[in-house]
Amino acid sequence: MQLYSPLSTTPRRKAVRAPALPKIDGLRIGILENGKLNAEEMLNEVAALFVQRHGCTVRTLASKKNASAPAPSNTLTTVAQEVDFLITGLGD
């Protein structure tokens, strides 16, 4: 029997969160849907709450083809130029 260590030997990535927005009133929203069933509908409903409660506007709907893979960097770069924040989530 061969035993393997569950400990990772790769260097730790330094991940940091984006700073919190000081306010969201009137900001531009981007939506990134992941192609799963109902993802677009669910995210549009969430965006509608931001529009209703904070006067935000929905500017961009971007899609990715694979729910388990990161969005392509060119998609994120393009969307980032058009919006103040992005919402995403699973649609199942």
Contacts in CASP RR format, 6 or more apart in sequence:
PFRMAT RR
TARGET T0000
AUTHOR 0000-0000-0000
METHOD contacts of the structure
MODEL  1
MQLYSPLSTTPRRKAVRAPALPKIDGLRIGILENGKLNAEEMLNEVAALF
VQRHGCTVRTLASKKNASAPAPSNTLTTVAQEVDFLITGLGD
21 27 0 8 1.000
21 84 0 8 1.000
21 85 0 8 1.000
24 50 0 8 1.000
24 54 0 8 1.000
24 56 0 8 1.000
24 84 0 8 1.000
24 85 0 8 1.000
25 54 0 8 1.000
25 55 0 8 1.000
25 56 0 8 1.000
26 54 0 8 1.000
26 55 0 8 1.000
26 56 0 8 1.000
26 57 0 8 1.000
27 54 0 8 1.000
27 56 0 8 1.000
27 57 0 8 1.000
27 83 0 8 1.000
27 84 0 8 1.000
27 85 0 8 1.000
28 56 0 8 1.000
28 57 0 8 1.000
28 58 0 8 1.000
28 59 0 8 1.000
28 82 0 8 1.000
28 83 0 8 1.000
28 84 0 8 1.000
28 85 0 8 1.000
29 47 0 8 1.000
29 50 0 8 1.000
29 51 0 8 1.000
29 56 0 8 1.000
29 57 0 8 1.000
29 58 0 8 1.000
29 59 0 8 1.000
29 83 0 8 1.000
29 84 0 8 1.000
29 85 0 8 1.000
29 86 0 8 1.000
29 87 0 8 1.000
30 47 0 8 1.000
30 58 0 8 1.000
30 59 0 8 1.000
30 60 0 8 1.000
30 61 0 8 1.000
30 62 0 8 1.000
30 79 0 8 1.000
30 82 0 8 1.000
30 83 0 8 1.000
30 85 0 8 1.000
30 86 0 8 1.000
30 87 0 8 1.000
31 40 0 8 1.000
31 43 0 8 1.000
31 44 0 8 1.000
31 47 0 8 1.000
31 58 0 8 1.000
31 60 0 8 1.000
31 61 0 8 1.000
31 62 0 8 1.000
31 86 0 8 1.000
31 87 0 8 1.000
31 88 0 8 1.000
32 43 0 8 1.000
32 62 0 8 1.000
32 63 0 8 1.000
32 64 0 8 1.000
32 71 0 8 1.000
32 75 0 8 1.000
32 79 0 8 1.000
32 86 0 8 1.000
32 87 0 8 1.000
32 88 0 8 1.000
32 89 0 8 1.000
33 39 0 8 1.000
33 40 0 8 1.000
33 43 0 8 1.000
33 61 0 8 1.000
33 62 0 8 1.000
33 63 0 8 1.000
33 64 0 8 1.000
33 88 0 8 1.000
33 89 0 8 1.000
33 91 0 8 1.000
34 63 0 8 1.000
34 64 0 8 1.000
34 66 0 8 1.000
34 67 0 8 1.000
34 88 0 8 1.000
34 89 0 8 1.000
34 90 0 8 1.000
34 91 0 8 1.000
35 63 0 8 1.000
35 64 0 8 1.000
35 65 0 8 1.000
35 67 0 8 1.000
36 67 0 8 1.000
36 90 0 8 1.000
36 91 0 8 1.000
36 92 0 8 1.000
37 91 0 8 1.000
37 92 0 8 1.000
38 91 0 8 1.000
38 92 0 8 1.000
39 89 0 8 1.000
39 90 0 8 1.000
39 91 0 8 1.000
40 61 0 8 1.000
42 89 0 8 1.000
42 91 0 8 1.000
43 87 0 8 1.000
43 88 0 8 1.000
43 89 0 8 1.000
43 91 0 8 1.000
44 58 0 8 1.000
46 87 0 8 1.000
47 56 0 8 1.000
47 58 0 8 1.000
47 87 0 8 1.000
50 56 0 8 1.000
50 87 0 8 1.000
51 57 0 8 1.000
51 58 0 8 1.000
59 82 0 8 1.000
59 83 0 8 1.000
60 79 0 8 1.000
60 82 0 8 1.000
60 83 0 8 1.000
62 71 0 8 1.000
62 75 0 8 1.000
62 78 0 8 1.000
62 79 0 8 1.000
64 70 0 8 1.000
64 71 0 8 1.000
64 72 0 8 1.000
64 75 0 8 1.000
67 90 0 8 1.000
79 86 0 8 1.000
80 86 0 8 1.000
END
